[in-house]
Amino acid sequence: MDDEPPRTFAELHSAAVQENSPGALLDRVVAPAASKPRRSRRLSDALLLAFHHASDQGDLDVAWRLLVLAEVAHERAPRADIGERRRSVEPLVAAYERLWELRHPEASVEERGNLTELI
């Protein structure tokens, strides 16, 4: 009868070792994750996240460089339609606005409002 659980200490130990072997653990942890499709960000989105992190840290030179790279990656990425392109460029525009505001803290709210009216 193979369905009966092991009874001796040696049998229990052997079963535990097999169940908790690195391969068995890997199968229990990685296999479910591998079966799900991995969601990956677009390169431009990952660069924008890095831009915001650099901005939060106050490193505006690095933030500006990341923003330029995000724009290059955005331009190279294929787009399905013009509506998607407009939606996908909005975070990039917002990032440029944030960088401008961080570089010009002396600008008043009215001045910023006038700039957005020009756009």
N, CA, C and O atoms as a GROMACS GRO file, in nm:
protein
  476
    1MET      N    1   0.083  -0.118   0.000
    1MET     CA    2   0.000   0.000   0.000
    1MET      C    3   0.087   0.124   0.000
    1MET      O    4   0.150   0.158   0.100
    2ASP      N    5   0.091   0.190  -0.112
    2ASP     CA    6   0.173   0.309  -0.125
    2ASP      C    7   0.104   0.433  -0.069
    2ASP      O    8   0.169   0.535  -0.048
    3ASP      N    9  -0.027   0.426  -0.044
    3ASP     CA   10  -0.100   0.542   0.002
    3ASP      C   11  -0.085   0.567   0.151
    3ASP      O   12  -0.121   0.674   0.200
    4GLU      N   13  -0.032   0.470   0.224
    4GLU     CA   14  -0.015   0.487   0.368
    4GLU      C   15   0.102   0.581   0.394
    4GLU      O   16   0.203   0.574   0.325
    5PRO      N   17   0.088   0.670   0.494
    5PRO     CA   18   0.199   0.760   0.527
    5PRO      C   19   0.315   0.683   0.589
    5PRO      O   20   0.292   0.578   0.649
    6PRO      N   21   0.439   0.731   0.576
    6PRO     CA   22   0.554   0.664   0.637
    6PRO      C   23   0.538   0.660   0.789
    6PRO      O   24   0.482   0.752   0.850
    7ARG      N   25   0.589   0.552   0.850
    7ARG     CA   26   0.566   0.536   0.993
    7ARG      C   27   0.692   0.546   1.076
    7ARG      O   28   0.686   0.596   1.188
    8THR      N   29   0.804   0.504   1.028
    8THR     CA   30   0.926   0.508   1.108
    8THR      C   31   0.988   0.647   1.097
    8THR      O   32   0.958   0.724   1.006
    9PHE      N   33   1.077   0.675   1.194
    9PHE     CA   34   1.147   0.803   1.190
    9PHE      C   35   1.225   0.818   1.061
    9PHE      O   36   1.225   0.925   1.001
   10ALA      N   37   1.292   0.714   1.017
   10ALA     CA   38   1.370   0.719   0.894
   10ALA      C   39   1.279   0.748   0.774
   10ALA      O   40   1.314   0.827   0.687
   11GLU      N   41   1.164   0.684   0.772
   11GLU     CA   42   1.070   0.708   0.662
   11GLU      C   43   1.015   0.852   0.667
   11GLU      O   44   1.003   0.918   0.563
   12LEU      N   45   0.983   0.901   0.788
   12LEU     CA   46   0.935   1.038   0.803
   12LEU      C   47   1.042   1.138   0.760
   12LEU      O   48   1.015   1.235   0.690
   13HIS      N   49   1.165   1.112   0.804
   13HIS     CA   50   1.276   1.201   0.770
   13HIS      C   51   1.301   1.201   0.619
   13HIS      O   52   1.320   1.307   0.559
   14SER      N   53   1.299   1.084   0.559
   14SER     CA   54   1.321   1.074   0.416
   14SER      C   55   1.212   1.148   0.338
   14SER      O   56   1.241   1.216   0.240
   15ALA      N   57   1.087   1.134   0.382
   15ALA     CA   58   0.976   1.202   0.316
   15ALA      C   59   0.989   1.354   0.330
   15ALA      O   60   0.962   1.429   0.236
   16ALA      N   61   1.031   1.400   0.449
   16ALA     CA   62   1.047   1.543   0.472
   16ALA      C   63   1.160   1.599   0.388
   16ALA      O   64   1.150   1.709   0.333
   17VAL      N   65   1.268   1.523   0.377
   17VAL     CA   66   1.382   1.569   0.296
   17VAL      C   67   1.341   1.580   0.150
   17VAL      O   68   1.375   1.677   0.083
   18GLN      N   69   1.269   1.481   0.101
   18GLN     CA   70   1.225   1.485  -0.040
   18GLN      C   71   1.127   1.600  -0.062
   18GLN      O   72   1.134   1.668  -0.164
   19GLU      N   73   1.037   1.621   0.032
   19GLU     CA   74   0.937   1.726   0.017
   19GLU      C   75   0.999   1.865   0.026
   19GLU      O   76   0.952   1.958  -0.040
   20ASN      N   77   1.103   1.879   0.106
   20ASN     CA   78   1.166   2.010   0.126
   20ASN      C   79   1.299   2.023   0.055
   20ASN      O   80   1.380   2.110   0.088
   21SER      N   81   1.323   1.938  -0.041
   21SER     CA   82   1.448   1.951  -0.117
   21SER      C   83   1.445   2.081  -0.195
   21SER      O   84   1.337   2.133  -0.223
   22PRO      N   85   1.561   2.136  -0.230
   22PRO     CA   86   1.562   2.261  -0.306
   22PRO      C   87   1.480   2.254  -0.435
   22PRO      O   88   1.412   2.350  -0.471
   23GLY      N   89   1.486   2.140  -0.502
   23GLY     CA   90   1.408   2.126  -0.624
   23GLY      C   91   1.258   2.130  -0.599
   23GLY      O   92   1.184   2.193  -0.673
   24ALA      N   93   1.214   2.060  -0.492
   24ALA     CA   94   1.072   2.058  -0.460
   24ALA      C   95   1.024   2.196  -0.415
   24ALA      O   96   0.916   2.241  -0.453
   25LEU      N   97   1.106   2.264  -0.333
   25LEU     CA   98   1.070   2.399  -0.291
   25LEU      C   99   1.063   2.493  -0.410
   25LEU      O  100   0.972   2.576  -0.421
   26LEU      N  101   1.159   2.481  -0.499
   26LEU     CA  102   1.162   2.566  -0.618
   26LEU      C  103   1.037   2.542  -0.703
   26LEU      O  104   0.978   2.636  -0.756
   27ASP      N  105   0.998   2.416  -0.717
   27ASP     CA  106   0.878   2.385  -0.794
   27ASP      C  107   0.753   2.447  -0.731
   27ASP      O  108   0.664   2.493  -0.802
   28ARG      N  109   0.746   2.447  -0.597
   28ARG     CA  110   0.628   2.503  -0.531
   28ARG      C  111   0.626   2.655  -0.537
   28ARG      O  112   0.518   2.715  -0.542
   29VAL      N  113   0.741   2.719  -0.538
   29VAL     CA  114   0.747   2.865  -0.535
   29VAL      C  115   0.751   2.924  -0.676
   29VAL      O  116   0.676   3.017  -0.707
   30VAL      N  117   0.838   2.872  -0.761
   30VAL     CA  118   0.860   2.932  -0.892
   30VAL      C  119   0.756   2.887  -0.995
   30VAL      O  120   0.715   2.968  -1.078
   31ALA      N  121   0.715   2.765  -0.990
   31ALA     CA  122   0.623   2.715  -1.092
   31ALA      C  123   0.494   2.796  -1.099
   31ALA      O  124   0.452   2.831  -1.209
   32PRO      N  125   0.428   2.828  -0.987
   32PRO     CA  126   0.306   2.909  -0.998
   32PRO      C  127   0.336   3.048  -1.056
   32PRO      O  128   0.258   3.100  -1.135
   33ALA      N  129   0.447   3.107  -1.016
   33ALA     CA  130   0.482   3.239  -1.068
   33ALA      C  131   0.517   3.233  -1.216
   33ALA      O  132   0.485   3.324  -1.292
   34ALA      N  133   0.582   3.126  -1.257
   34ALA     CA  134   0.621   3.112  -1.397
   34ALA      C  135   0.500   3.090  -1.486
   34ALA      O  136   0.502   3.125  -1.604
   35SER      N  137   0.394   3.032  -1.430
   35SER     CA  138   0.276   3.006  -1.513
   35SER      C  139   0.198   3.134  -1.541
   35SER      O  140   0.124   3.141  -1.639
   36LYS      N  141   0.213   3.236  -1.454
   36LYS     CA  142   0.146   3.363  -1.477
   36LYS      C  143   0.228   3.446  -1.576
   36LYS      O  144   0.351   3.446  -1.569
   37PRO      N  145   0.162   3.517  -1.666
   37PRO     CA  146   0.238   3.602  -1.757
   37PRO      C  147   0.302   3.716  -1.679
   37PRO      O  148   0.238   3.779  -1.595
   38ARG      N  149   0.427   3.742  -1.707
   38ARG     CA  150   0.500   3.847  -1.637
   38ARG      C  151   0.464   3.982  -1.696
   38ARG      O  152   0.473   4.002  -1.817
   39ARG      N  153   0.424   4.072  -1.612
   39ARG     CA  154   0.389   4.206  -1.658
   39ARG      C  155   0.516   4.289  -1.658
   39ARG      O  156   0.580   4.307  -1.554
   40SER      N  157   0.550   4.339  -1.773
   40SER     CA  158   0.670   4.420  -1.780
   40SER      C  159   0.634   4.562  -1.820
   40SER      O  160   0.542   4.584  -1.899
   41ARG      N  161   0.705   4.655  -1.766
   41ARG     CA  162   0.682   4.795  -1.799
   41ARG      C  163   0.754   4.829  -1.927
   41ARG      O  164   0.854   4.767  -1.964
   42ARG      N  165   0.701   4.929  -1.995
   42ARG     CA  166   0.774   4.982  -2.109
   42ARG      C  167   0.899   5.050  -2.055
   42ARG      O  168   0.901   5.098  -1.942
   43LEU      N  169   1.002   5.052  -2.136
   43LEU     CA  170   1.127   5.114  -2.094
   43LEU      C  171   1.104   5.260  -2.057
   43LEU      O  172   1.159   5.308  -1.958
   44SER      N  173   1.023   5.330  -2.135
   44SER     CA  174   0.998   5.472  -2.105
   44SER      C  175   0.931   5.487  -1.968
   44SER      O  176   0.961   5.582  -1.896
   45ASP      N  177   0.842   5.395  -1.932
   45ASP     CA  178   0.776   5.402  -1.801
   45ASP      C  179   0.876   5.377  -1.688
   45ASP      O  180   0.872   5.444  -1.585
   46ALA      N  181   0.965   5.280  -1.707
   46ALA     CA  182   1.067   5.252  -1.606
   46ALA      C  183   1.159   5.372  -1.588
   46ALA      O  184   1.198   5.405  -1.476
   47LEU      N  185   1.195   5.437  -1.698
   47LEU     CA  186   1.281   5.555  -1.689
   47LEU      C  187   1.208   5.672  -1.622
   47LEU      O  188   1.270   5.749  -1.549
   48LEU      N  189   1.078   5.684  -1.646
   48LEU     CA  190   1.002   5.789  -1.577
   48LEU      C  191   0.996   5.764  -1.426
   48LEU      O  192   1.003   5.857  -1.346
   49LEU      N  193   0.983   5.638  -1.388
   49LEU     CA  194   0.986   5.606  -1.245
   49LEU      C  195   1.120   5.645  -1.184
   49LEU      O  196   1.125   5.701  -1.074
   50ALA      N  197   1.228   5.616  -1.255
   50ALA     CA  198   1.360   5.654  -1.207
   50ALA      C  199   1.374   5.806  -1.202
   50ALA      O  200   1.435   5.860  -1.110
   51PHE      N  201   1.315   5.877  -1.302
   51PHE     CA  202   1.315   6.023  -1.301
   51PHE      C  203   1.250   6.076  -1.174
   51PHE      O  204   1.305   6.164  -1.107
   52HIS      N  205   1.132   6.023  -1.140
   52HIS     CA  206   1.062   6.071  -1.021
   52HIS      C  207   1.140   6.040  -0.894
   52HIS      O  208   1.139   6.119  -0.800
   53HIS      N  209   1.206   5.927  -0.892
   53HIS     CA  210   1.288   5.892  -0.776
   53HIS      C  211   1.404   5.991  -0.762
   53HIS      O  212   1.432   6.040  -0.653
   54ALA      N  213   1.472   6.020  -0.873
   54ALA     CA  214   1.582   6.116  -0.869
   54ALA      C  215   1.531   6.255  -0.830
   54ALA      O  216   1.598   6.327  -0.756
   55SER      N  217   1.413   6.292  -0.879
   55SER     CA  218   1.354   6.421  -0.843
   55SER      C  219   1.324   6.427  -0.693
   55SER      O  220   1.351   6.527  -0.627
   56ASP      N  221   1.269   6.318  -0.641
   56ASP     CA  222   1.239   6.313  -0.497
   56ASP      C  223   1.366   6.326  -0.414
   56ASP      O  224   1.364   6.383  -0.305
   57GLN      N  225   1.477   6.274  -0.467
   57GLN     CA  226   1.604   6.280  -0.396
   57GLN      C  227   1.673   6.416  -0.414
   57GLN      O  228   1.773   6.444  -0.348
   58GLY      N  229   1.619   6.499  -0.502
   58GLY     CA  230   1.677   6.631  -0.526
   58GLY      C  231   1.792   6.632  -0.625
   58GLY      O  232   1.861   6.733  -0.638
   59ASP      N  233   1.813   6.522  -0.694
   59ASP     CA  234   1.922   6.514  -0.793
   59ASP      C  235   1.866   6.551  -0.930
   59ASP      O  236   1.833   6.464  -1.010
   60LEU      N  237   1.856   6.681  -0.956
   60LEU     CA  238   1.790   6.729  -1.076
   60LEU      C  239   1.870   6.702  -1.203
   60LEU      O  240   1.812   6.687  -1.310
   61ASP      N  241   2.003   6.697  -1.193
   61ASP     CA  242   2.084   6.667  -1.312
   61ASP      C  243   2.056   6.524  -1.360
   61ASP      O  244   2.036   6.500  -1.479
   62VAL      N  245   2.056   6.430  -1.268
   62VAL     CA  246   2.025   6.291  -1.303
   62VAL      C  247   1.880   6.280  -1.350
   62VAL      O  248   1.851   6.208  -1.445
   63ALA      N  249   1.790   6.351  -1.284
   63ALA     CA  250   1.649   6.349  -1.324
   63ALA      C  251   1.633   6.397  -1.468
   63ALA      O  252   1.561   6.336  -1.546
   64TRP      N  253   1.702   6.506  -1.503
   64TRP     CA  254   1.693   6.558  -1.639
   64TRP      C  255   1.746   6.457  -1.741
   64TRP      O  256   1.685   6.437  -1.845
   65ARG      N  257   1.859   6.392  -1.710
   65ARG     CA  258   1.915   6.292  -1.802
   65ARG      C  259   1.820   6.174  -1.819
   65ARG      O  260   1.803   6.123  -1.930
   66LEU      N  261   1.760   6.129  -1.710
   66LEU     CA  262   1.663   6.019  -1.719
   66LEU      C  263   1.541   6.059  -1.801
   66LEU      O  264   1.486   5.977  -1.874
   67LEU      N  265   1.500   6.183  -1.789
   67LEU     CA  266   1.386   6.231  -1.864
   67LEU      C  267   1.415   6.234  -2.014
   67LEU      O  268   1.330   6.200  -2.095
   68VAL      N  269   1.535   6.276  -2.049
   68VAL     CA  270   1.575   6.275  -2.190
   68VAL      C  271   1.576   6.132  -2.243
   68VAL      O  272   1.529   6.106  -2.354
   69LEU      N  273   1.629   6.039  -2.165
   69LEU     CA  274   1.630   5.899  -2.206
   69LEU      C  275   1.487   5.843  -2.218
   69LEU      O  276   1.458   5.765  -2.308
   70ALA      N  277   1.400   5.883  -2.127
   70ALA     CA  278   1.260   5.838  -2.134
   70ALA      C  279   1.194   5.888  -2.262
   70ALA      O  280   1.115   5.816  -2.323
   71GLU      N  281   1.227   6.010  -2.302
   71GLU     CA  282   1.170   6.064  -2.426
   71GLU      C  283   1.222   5.987  -2.548
   71GLU      O  284   1.145   5.958  -2.640
   72VAL      N  285   1.350   5.954  -2.548
   72VAL     CA  286   1.407   5.876  -2.659
   72VAL      C  287   1.340   5.739  -2.665
   72VAL      O  288   1.302   5.693  -2.773
   73ALA      N  289   1.325   5.673  -2.551
   73ALA     CA  290   1.261   5.541  -2.548
   73ALA      C  291   1.115   5.551  -2.591
   73ALA      O  292   1.065   5.462  -2.659
   74HIS      N  293   1.049   5.657  -2.552
   74HIS     CA  294   0.909   5.677  -2.591
   74HIS      C  295   0.896   5.694  -2.742
   74HIS      O  296   0.805   5.640  -2.803
   75GLU      N  297   0.986   5.769  -2.801
   75GLU     CA  298   0.982   5.792  -2.945
   75GLU      C  299   1.009   5.664  -3.024
   75GLU      O  300   0.957   5.647  -3.134
   76ARG      N  301   1.090   5.576  -2.970
   76ARG     CA  302   1.125   5.452  -3.041
   76ARG      C  303   1.020   5.344  -3.027
   76ARG      O  304   1.014   5.252  -3.109
   77ALA      N  305   0.937   5.353  -2.925
   77ALA     CA  306   0.838   5.248  -2.900
   77ALA      C  307   0.728   5.254  -3.005
   77ALA      O  308   0.680   5.362  -3.040
   78PRO      N  309   0.686   5.138  -3.057
   78PRO     CA  310   0.578   5.137  -3.156
   78PRO      C  311   0.444   5.174  -3.090
   78PRO      O  312   0.420   5.138  -2.975
   79ARG      N  313   0.360   5.243  -3.164
   79ARG     CA  314   0.228   5.284  -3.115
   79ARG      C  315   0.121   5.230  -3.208
   79ARG      O  316   0.139   5.224  -3.330
   80ALA      N  317   0.008   5.193  -3.149
   80ALA     CA  318  -0.102   5.137  -3.228
   80ALA      C  319  -0.182   5.247  -3.297
   80ALA      O  320  -0.213   5.236  -3.415
   81ASP      N  321  -0.215   5.352  -3.224
   81ASP     CA  322  -0.297   5.458  -3.283
   81ASP      C  323  -0.261   5.592  -3.220
   81ASP      O  324  -0.186   5.599  -3.122
   82ILE      N  325  -0.315   5.698  -3.278
   82ILE     CA  326  -0.284   5.834  -3.231
   82ILE      C  327  -0.340   5.859  -3.091
   82ILE      O  328  -0.280   5.934  -3.014
   83GLY      N  329  -0.453   5.797  -3.058
   83GLY     CA  330  -0.509   5.815  -2.924
   83GLY      C  331  -0.420   5.758  -2.816
   83GLY      O  332  -0.401   5.818  -2.710
   84GLU      N  333  -0.363   5.641  -2.844
   84GLU     CA  334  -0.271   5.580  -2.747
   84GLU      C  335  -0.145   5.665  -2.734
   84GLU      O  336  -0.092   5.681  -2.624
   85ARG      N  337  -0.098   5.719  -2.842
   85ARG     CA  338   0.022   5.803  -2.839
   85ARG      C  339  -0.001   5.926  -2.752
   85ARG      O  340   0.086   5.966  -2.675
   86ARG      N  341  -0.118   5.987  -2.766
   86ARG     CA  342  -0.149   6.106  -2.686
   86ARG      C  343  -0.154   6.069  -2.538
   86ARG      O  344  -0.100   6.142  -2.454
   87ARG      N  345  -0.219   5.957  -2.505
   87ARG     CA  346  -0.227   5.915  -2.365
   87ARG      C  347  -0.090   5.879  -2.309
   87ARG      O  348  -0.061   5.906  -2.193
   88SER      N  349  -0.006   5.819  -2.391
   88SER     CA  350   0.123   5.775  -2.341
   88SER      C  351   0.222   5.889  -2.327
   88SER      O  352   0.321   5.876  -2.255
   89VAL      N  353   0.198   6.002  -2.395
   89VAL     CA  354   0.290   6.115  -2.385
   89VAL      C  355   0.257   6.203  -2.265
   89VAL      O  356   0.342   6.282  -2.222
   90GLU      N  357   0.136   6.192  -2.210
   90GLU     CA  358   0.097   6.277  -2.097
   90GLU      C  359   0.190   6.265  -1.976
   90GLU      O  360   0.226   6.367  -1.918
   91PRO      N  361   0.229   6.144  -1.934
   91PRO     CA  362   0.322   6.136  -1.820
   91PRO      C  363   0.457   6.200  -1.850
   91PRO      O  364   0.521   6.255  -1.760
   92LEU      N  365   0.500   6.195  -1.974
   92LEU     CA  366   0.626   6.257  -2.014
   92LEU      C  367   0.616   6.409  -2.003
   92LEU      O  368   0.707   6.474  -1.952
   93VAL      N  369   0.506   6.464  -2.050
   93VAL     CA  370   0.484   6.609  -2.041
   93VAL      C  371   0.476   6.651  -1.894
   93VAL      O  372   0.534   6.753  -1.855
   94ALA      N  373   0.405   6.574  -1.814
   94ALA     CA  374   0.393   6.606  -1.671
   94ALA      C  375   0.530   6.602  -1.603
   94ALA      O  376   0.558   6.682  -1.514
   95ALA      N  377   0.616   6.510  -1.645
   95ALA     CA  378   0.750   6.501  -1.587
   95ALA      C  379   0.832   6.625  -1.624
   95ALA      O  380   0.905   6.678  -1.540
   96TYR      N  381   0.822   6.669  -1.750
   96TYR     CA  382   0.892   6.792  -1.788
   96TYR      C  383   0.840   6.911  -1.707
   96TYR      O  384   0.920   6.995  -1.666
   97GLU      N  385   0.710   6.918  -1.684
   97GLU     CA  386   0.655   7.026  -1.602
   97GLU      C  387   0.708   7.019  -1.460
   97GLU      O  388   0.742   7.121  -1.400
   98ARG      N  389   0.716   6.898  -1.405
   98ARG     CA  390   0.767   6.883  -1.269
   98ARG      C  391   0.912   6.928  -1.262
   98ARG      O  392   0.951   6.997  -1.167
   99LEU      N  393   0.991   6.890  -1.360
   99LEU     CA  394   1.132   6.930  -1.360
   99LEU      C  395   1.143   7.082  -1.369
   99LEU      O  396   1.226   7.141  -1.300
  100TRP      N  397   1.061   7.146  -1.452
  100TRP     CA  398   1.065   7.291  -1.464
  100TRP      C  399   1.031   7.355  -1.329
  100TRP      O  400   1.097   7.450  -1.286
  101GLU      N  401   0.927   7.303  -1.263
  101GLU     CA  402   0.887   7.358  -1.134
  101GLU      C  403   0.996   7.340  -1.029
  101GLU      O  404   1.017   7.428  -0.946
  102LEU      N  405   1.065   7.227  -1.032
  102LEU     CA  406   1.173   7.204  -0.936
  102LEU      C  407   1.292   7.295  -0.963
  102LEU      O  408   1.361   7.339  -0.870
  103ARG      N  409   1.317   7.324  -1.090
  103ARG     CA  410   1.429   7.413  -1.125
  103ARG      C  411   1.394   7.560  -1.106
  103ARG      O  412   1.484   7.643  -1.095
  104HIS      N  413   1.266   7.594  -1.101
  104HIS     CA  414   1.222   7.733  -1.086
  104HIS      C  415   1.127   7.746  -0.967
  104HIS      O  416   1.009   7.779  -0.985
  105PRO      N  417   1.176   7.722  -0.848
  105PRO     CA  418   1.086   7.729  -0.731
  105PRO      C  419   1.036   7.870  -0.704
  105PRO      O  420   0.936   7.889  -0.635
  106GLU      N  421   1.106   7.970  -0.757
  106GLU     CA  422   1.065   8.108  -0.733
  106GLU      C  423   0.945   8.149  -0.816
  106GLU      O  424   0.882   8.251  -0.788
  107ALA      N  425   0.912   8.072  -0.919
  107ALA     CA  426   0.798   8.105  -1.005
  107ALA      C  427   0.668   8.095  -0.926
  107ALA      O  428   0.647   8.000  -0.851
  108SER      N  429   0.584   8.193  -0.943
  108SER     CA  430   0.458   8.194  -0.870
  108SER      C  431   0.356   8.104  -0.941
  108SER      O  432   0.378   8.060  -1.054
  109VAL      N  433   0.248   8.078  -0.874
  109VAL     CA  434   0.142   7.995  -0.930
  109VAL      C  435   0.083   8.062  -1.054
  109VAL      O  436   0.050   7.994  -1.150
  110GLU      N  437   0.070   8.198  -1.052
  110GLU     CA  438   0.016   8.267  -1.168
  110GLU      C  439   0.106   8.250  -1.289
  110GLU      O  440   0.057   8.231  -1.401
  111GLU      N  441   0.237   8.258  -1.269
  111GLU     CA  442   0.330   8.241  -1.381
  111GLU      C  443   0.318   8.101  -1.439
  111GLU      O  444   0.321   8.085  -1.561
  112ARG      N  445   0.306   8.001  -1.355
  112ARG     CA  446   0.290   7.866  -1.404
  112ARG      C  447   0.160   7.852  -1.482
  112ARG      O  448   0.156   7.784  -1.584
  113GLY      N  449   0.053   7.916  -1.434
  113GLY     CA  450  -0.074   7.912  -1.504
  113GLY      C  451  -0.064   7.976  -1.641
  113GLY      O  452  -0.124   7.926  -1.737
  114ASN      N  453   0.009   8.086  -1.652
  114ASN     CA  454   0.026   8.152  -1.782
  114ASN      C  455   0.103   8.063  -1.878
  114ASN      O  456   0.074   8.063  -1.998
  115LEU      N  457   0.199   7.988  -1.829
  115LEU     CA  458   0.276   7.900  -1.917
  115LEU      C  459   0.188   7.788  -1.971
  115LEU      O  460   0.201   7.752  -2.088
  116THR      N  461   0.100   7.733  -1.890
  116THR     CA  462   0.015   7.625  -1.939
  116THR      C  463  -0.088   7.676  -2.038
  116THR      O  464  -0.132   7.602  -2.125
  117GLU      N  465  -0.127   7.803  -2.027
  117GLU     CA  466  -0.221   7.860  -2.123
  117GLU      C  467  -0.156   7.872  -2.262
  117GLU      O  468  -0.225   7.864  -2.364
  118LEU      N  469  -0.024   7.893  -2.264
  118LEU     CA  470   0.046   7.908  -2.391
  118LEU      C  471   0.055   7.774  -2.465
  118LEU      O  472   0.065   7.770  -2.588
  119ILE      N  473   0.052   7.666  -2.391
  119ILE     CA  474   0.068   7.534  -2.451
  119ILE      C  475  -0.057   7.491  -2.512
  119ILE      O  476  -0.064   7.381  -2.568
   0.00000   0.00000   0.00000
